[in-house]
């Protein structure tokens, strides 16, 4: 039987426990401003990729 690889939070690089939900981890372990900053940084990286 093939097992699924464990999820890893891209903000803190913590590996989630078996059955742990990424949404719950993000809500419980990270501040809203931290999440917003990460989303904005990812959007900017995609939006401005290759325009330099």
Buried (B, 14 or more C-beta within 10 A) or exposed (E): EEEEEEBEBEBEEEEBEEEBEEEEBBEEEBEEEEEEEBEEEEEEEEEEEEEE
